[in-house]
Amino acid sequence: MKNPAIALENRYCAHNYSPLPVVLCQGRGVWLVDEAGKHYLDMMSAYSAVSFGHSNPTLVAALTRQANRLAVTSRAFFTDQLGPFLQLLCEMTGQAKALPMNSGAEAVETALKAARKWGHKVKGIPENSAEIIVCNGNFGGRTTTIIGFSSEAQYRDGFGPFAPGFVSVPFGDAAALEAAITPRTAAFLVEPIQGEGGIVVPVDGYLAACREICTRHNVLLICDEVQTGLGRTGKLLACDHENVKPDGLILGKALGGGLLPVSAFLASEEVMAVFTPGDHGSTFGGNPLAAAVGHAALSLLRDDHLSEAAERMGQRLQRGLRAINHPAIRVVRGKGLLIGVELDPAIISARAFCEILLELGMLSKDTHETVVRFAPPLTISASEIEIGLGIINRAFEAVPVPAVPAERSFA
């Protein structure tokens, strides 16, 4: 019998997603509940947006208080919430100024505009010729500009023509970055760890080498930390693992506490000075409700030491995953609580494995058809990690072992 909620959504919603067949109704902490009352351990965190757990009482209280006072005014006026929020955000990240937006894609677009205008007005690149270097396997969102520099064929198929001015190089290859730089290069946009690309972790020293190259060539280093930022990898920022300070920083997802879409582009005084009134804007960006929740989320991250918790729990989860002996596992990789398990598609697809996890009471999602991501809320406990490992072990027990073992490695 077809589920009525699924049927209704399929009838009226565009089919731009292929959800797993579960109808969720409630969430608390690291657990989600479907309409039949079955509980699921959330190993997705809405792509890191729910880093503080579902319905976090501290964040819900901040949301409720502010919603009862003032929610949206637009940036046409000052409010009492935006300044304190951006002050805390800049102080925690070491950046000079922030430009608030809503979605991660909007923050990436903001970074692109800033980089181009800086290149033209400050660096002196001839008008309309600035170039931005990106990496193969990148993911920054779904706008036409962003998909235009994606290396994923499906993201681009049928949506052109695309904006020029982007040069793509292999991820993790600092020499390729330097070789691609020309007098027209304004910026290098990079994810410290590629999330949607399959939880791809570059070799140690890569980001530091990129920092040195960009500094030497007067090129902006812009780090897209929409998925990796705010504690996810065991540090406040993923670039902190190599003590790298970027010229521009993109944050989102967790910044809204799992309650609202909140994002920001942060940068140095010099970069942010290219924006003048009328250059850029957003009706909802920096609204009082978002600012209040964002401030509460940052305070919670700091006061509850959630970056450190992510490091400890991530090590525990990775140890448990690496201990699983199954030929379907090709690679286990990640940092903190951003972990990917690459599977051999000749044995089982990542989607099929996620469907087994669903039946056993765990929610995750495949990426690139071969990688299962494990990225629970940063509030997950040691006992909940063990529950999760038990479910994952049972899932692999349900996967048939082929006659000829596949190769396996760790990264």
C-alpha positions in Angstrom: 0.0 0.0 0.0 1.4 3.4 -1.0 2.1 5.8 1.8 -0.2 8.8 1.5 2.4 11.3 2.6 4.9 10.0 0.1 2.2 9.9 -2.6 1.2 13.5 -1.9 4.7 14.8 -2.0 5.4 12.9 -5.2 2.2 14.4 -6.7 2.9 18.0 -5.9 6.7 18.4 -5.4 9.2 18.6 -8.3 11.2 15.3 -8.5 14.6 16.9 -8.0 15.3 14.5 -5.1 15.1 10.8 -4.7 14.4 10.4 -1.0 14.6 7.2 1.0 11.2 5.8 1.7 10.6 7.1 5.2 8.2 9.8 6.5 9.8 11.7 9.4 7.6 13.5 11.9 9.7 14.2 15.0 13.3 14.7 16.0 15.2 15.1 19.3 18.9 15.1 19.7 20.5 12.5 17.4 17.2 10.6 16.9 14.4 11.0 14.3 11.0 9.4 14.5 8.7 8.3 11.6 4.9 8.4 11.5 4.7 4.9 12.8 6.8 5.7 15.9 10.0 4.0 14.7 13.2 5.6 15.9 16.3 6.2 13.6 19.8 7.3 14.5 20.5 10.3 12.3 23.9 9.9 10.6 23.2 12.7 8.1 22.6 15.8 10.2 21.0 17.3 7.0 24.4 17.6 5.4 25.8 19.1 8.6 23.0 21.6 9.1 21.8 19.8 12.3 25.2 19.8 14.0 23.6 20.7 17.4 21.0 17.9 17.2 17.3 18.1 16.4 15.1 20.5 18.4 18.1 21.6 20.6 16.3 23.2 23.6 18.8 26.0 23.9 18.4 27.0 20.2 14.6 26.5 20.2 14.4 28.8 23.2 16.5 31.5 21.4 14.3 31.1 18.3 11.1 31.4 20.3 12.2 34.4 22.3 13.3 36.3 19.2 10.2 35.3 17.1 8.1 36.8 19.8 10.0 40.1 19.6 11.0 40.7 16.0 11.7 38.3 13.1 12.3 40.1 9.8 12.9 43.8 8.9 15.4 43.6 6.0 18.8 45.3 6.1 17.1 48.6 5.2 17.3 49.2 9.0 19.6 48.4 11.9 18.5 45.8 14.5 19.8 44.9 17.9 20.7 41.3 16.9 22.9 41.5 13.8 25.8 43.3 15.3 26.4 40.9 18.3 26.0 37.9 16.0 28.5 39.1 13.5 30.9 40.2 16.2 30.9 36.8 17.7 31.3 35.1 14.3 34.2 37.3 13.3 36.0 37.0 16.7 35.6 33.2 16.6 36.9 32.8 13.1 39.5 35.5 13.1 38.0 37.3 10.1 37.5 41.1 10.0 34.0 41.4 8.5 31.0 39.3 7.6 28.3 39.6 5.0 25.2 37.6 6.1 23.1 35.6 3.7 20.8 32.6 3.9 21.9 29.5 2.0 25.3 28.2 1.5 25.0 28.7 -2.3 24.2 32.4 -1.7 27.3 32.7 0.4 29.4 31.1 -2.3 27.9 33.5 -4.9 28.8 36.4 -2.5 32.4 35.1 -2.4 32.5 34.9 -6.2 31.3 38.5 -6.5 33.8 39.7 -3.9 36.7 37.9 -5.5 35.9 39.3 -9.0 35.4 42.9 -7.8 38.6 42.7 -5.7 40.4 41.3 -8.7 39.2 44.1 -11.0 39.3 47.1 -8.5 42.2 46.2 -6.2 44.5 43.8 -8.0 44.1 45.6 -11.3 42.9 42.7 -13.5 41.3 44.2 -16.7 37.5 44.5 -16.4 35.4 41.4 -17.1 38.5 39.1 -17.4 39.0 38.0 -13.8 39.4 34.2 -13.3 38.7 32.1 -10.3 40.4 28.7 -9.9 38.3 25.8 -8.6 38.8 22.1 -8.0 37.5 19.0 -9.8 34.9 17.3 -7.7 33.8 20.6 -6.1 30.3 21.3 -4.8 29.2 24.8 -3.8 25.5 24.7 -4.5 23.0 24.6 -7.4 22.9 28.1 -8.9 23.7 28.3 -12.6 27.0 30.1 -11.9 28.1 27.4 -9.4 27.1 24.4 -11.5 28.9 26.0 -14.4 32.2 25.2 -12.8 31.2 21.8 -11.5 32.9 18.7 -12.9 29.7 16.6 -12.3 28.0 16.1 -15.7 24.5 15.7 -14.2 24.7 19.0 -12.4 25.3 20.8 -15.7 23.2 18.8 -18.1 20.7 21.0 -19.9 21.3 24.1 -17.7 23.8 26.0 -19.9 25.0 28.4 -21.1 27.3 29.0 -18.2 29.3 31.9 -16.9 33.0 32.0 -18.1 35.9 32.9 -15.8 36.5 29.6 -14.0 39.5 27.3 -14.3 39.4 23.8 -12.8 42.4 21.9 -11.4 42.8 18.5 -9.6 41.9 18.6 -5.9 44.8 18.0 -3.6 47.4 19.0 -6.1 49.1 22.3 -5.1 51.5 22.2 -8.1 48.5 22.2 -10.4 47.1 25.2 -8.6 50.3 27.1 -9.1 50.6 26.1 -12.8 47.0 27.4 -13.4 47.6 30.9 -12.0 47.9 33.7 -14.5 47.9 37.5 -14.2 44.1 37.3 -14.5 43.7 35.0 -11.5 41.7 36.7 -8.7 41.0 33.8 -6.3 41.3 30.1 -5.5 38.0 28.7 -4.2 38.5 25.3 -2.4 36.8 23.0 0.1 39.3 21.9 2.7 37.6 18.5 2.5 35.2 17.7 -0.3 31.9 16.7 1.2 29.5 16.1 -1.6 32.5 14.9 -3.7 32.7 11.8 -1.4 34.3 13.0 1.8 37.7 13.4 0.0 40.5 14.4 2.4 43.6 15.9 0.7 47.1 15.0 1.8 48.5 16.7 4.8 50.1 20.0 4.0 47.9 20.7 0.9 46.0 23.6 2.2 49.1 25.2 3.8 50.9 24.9 0.4 47.9 26.5 -1.3 48.1 29.4 1.3 51.7 30.0 0.5 51.1 29.9 -3.3 48.2 32.3 -3.2 50.1 34.7 -1.0 53.1 34.7 -3.3 51.0 35.3 -6.4 48.6 37.8 -4.8 45.6 35.5 -5.2 42.8 35.3 -2.7 42.5 32.0 -0.9 38.7 31.4 -0.3 37.8 28.4 1.8 34.3 27.0 1.4 33.5 25.6 4.8 29.7 25.3 4.5 29.9 21.6 5.3 33.2 21.3 7.1 33.0 24.4 9.3 31.8 25.0 12.9 33.3 22.0 14.6 32.4 19.3 12.1 36.0 18.0 11.5 37.1 18.3 15.1 38.3 21.9 14.8 36.3 25.1 14.6 37.3 25.2 10.9 38.8 22.5 8.8 41.5 24.9 7.7 42.5 25.1 11.4 44.0 21.6 11.0 46.9 23.3 9.1 46.8 26.7 10.8 45.7 28.3 7.6 43.8 31.6 7.6 42.0 32.2 4.3 41.4 35.6 2.8 37.7 34.7 2.5 35.6 32.1 4.4 32.2 30.7 3.5 30.0 29.3 6.3 26.4 28.0 6.4 24.4 24.9 7.4 25.3 24.6 11.1 25.3 28.3 11.5 21.5 28.2 11.6 21.4 25.7 14.4 19.3 23.2 12.4 16.4 25.6 12.7 16.9 28.3 10.0 18.9 28.8 6.8 21.8 31.1 7.9 25.0 31.6 6.0 27.8 34.2 5.7 30.8 35.2 3.7 33.6 36.5 5.9 36.8 38.2 4.7 39.5 40.7 5.4 38.9 44.4 5.5 40.5 44.8 2.1 38.3 42.2 0.4 35.0 43.3 2.1 35.7 47.0 1.3 34.8 46.3 -2.4 31.1 46.2 -1.4 29.3 49.5 -1.4 25.5 50.1 -0.8 23.6 48.6 -3.6 26.3 46.2 -4.7 24.8 43.1 -3.0 21.9 42.2 -0.8 19.3 39.8 0.5 15.8 40.4 1.9 16.2 37.8 4.6 20.0 37.8 5.0 20.9 38.9 8.5 17.3 39.1 9.8 16.9 39.4 13.6 15.6 35.9 13.9 18.5 34.3 12.0 21.0 36.5 13.9 19.6 35.5 17.3 19.7 31.8 16.4 23.2 32.1 14.8 24.5 33.8 17.9 23.0 31.1 20.2 24.5 28.4 17.9 28.0 29.8 18.0 27.8 30.3 21.8 26.7 26.7 22.2 29.5 25.4 20.0 32.0 27.4 22.0 30.7 26.8 25.5 29.9 23.1 25.1 33.3 22.4 23.4 31.6 20.7 20.5 34.6 20.8 18.2 36.6 18.8 20.8 33.7 16.4 21.2 33.5 15.9 17.4 37.2 15.0 17.4 36.8 12.4 20.2 33.6 10.9 18.9 35.0 10.9 15.3 38.0 8.9 16.4 35.8 6.4 18.1 33.5 6.1 15.1 36.4 5.8 12.6 38.1 3.1 14.8 34.8 1.1 14.8 34.4 1.5 11.0 38.0 0.4 10.3 37.5 -2.7 12.5 34.7 -4.0 10.3 36.0 -6.7 8.1 33.9 -6.9 4.9 35.1 -7.0 1.3 32.6 -4.4 0.3 34.6 -1.7 2.1 37.2 -0.1 -0.1 38.1 3.0 1.9 37.3 4.6 5.2 38.2 8.3 5.3 37.3 11.6 7.1 38.1 14.0 9.9 36.1 14.4 13.1 32.5 13.6 12.5 32.7 13.9 8.7 33.4 10.3 7.6 32.9 8.5 4.3 32.9 4.8 3.7 33.6 4.0 0.0 32.0 0.7 -1.1 32.7 -1.6 -4.0 29.8 -1.1 -6.4 30.3 -4.6 -7.7 29.2 -5.9 -4.3 26.6 -3.3 -3.3 25.8 0.3 -4.2 25.9 3.0 -1.6 22.2 3.6 -2.1 21.3 0.0 -1.5 23.4 0.0 1.7 21.6 3.1 2.9 18.3 1.3 2.4 19.6 -1.6 4.6 20.6 0.9 7.3 17.1 2.5 7.0 15.5 -0.9 7.8 17.8 -1.3 10.8 17.1 2.1 12.2 19.8 4.4 10.8 19.5 7.3 8.4 22.3 8.2 6.0 22.7 9.1 2.3 24.9 8.0 -0.4 27.1 10.4 -2.5 28.4 9.7 -5.9 26.8 6.2 -5.8 29.7 4.6 -4.0 30.2 6.5 -0.7 28.1 6.3 2.4 28.5 9.3 4.7 28.4 9.1 8.5 28.1 12.7 9.9 25.9 12.6 13.0 25.2 15.7 15.1 28.2 16.9 17.1 26.2 16.2 20.3 26.3 12.4 19.8 27.4 10.5 22.9 29.8 7.5 23.1 26.9 5.1 23.8 25.1 6.4 20.7 28.2 5.9 18.6 28.3 2.3 19.8 24.6 1.9 18.9 25.4 3.2 15.5 28.4 0.9 15.0 26.2 -2.0 16.0 23.7 -1.1 13.3 26.4 -0.6 10.7 27.9 -4.0 11.5 24.5 -5.7 11.2 24.0 -3.9 7.8 27.3 -5.4 6.5 26.3 -8.8 7.8 23.3 -8.5 5.5 25.6 -7.9 2.4 26.6 -11.1 0.6 30.3 -11.8 0.5 31.5 -12.4 -3.1 33.7 -15.4 -4.0 36.7 -13.3 -4.9 37.6 -10.6 -2.2 37.8 -7.0 -3.4 40.8 -4.8 -2.6 40.6 -2.6 0.5 42.5 0.4 1.7 42.3 3.1 4.3 42.8 6.8 3.9 
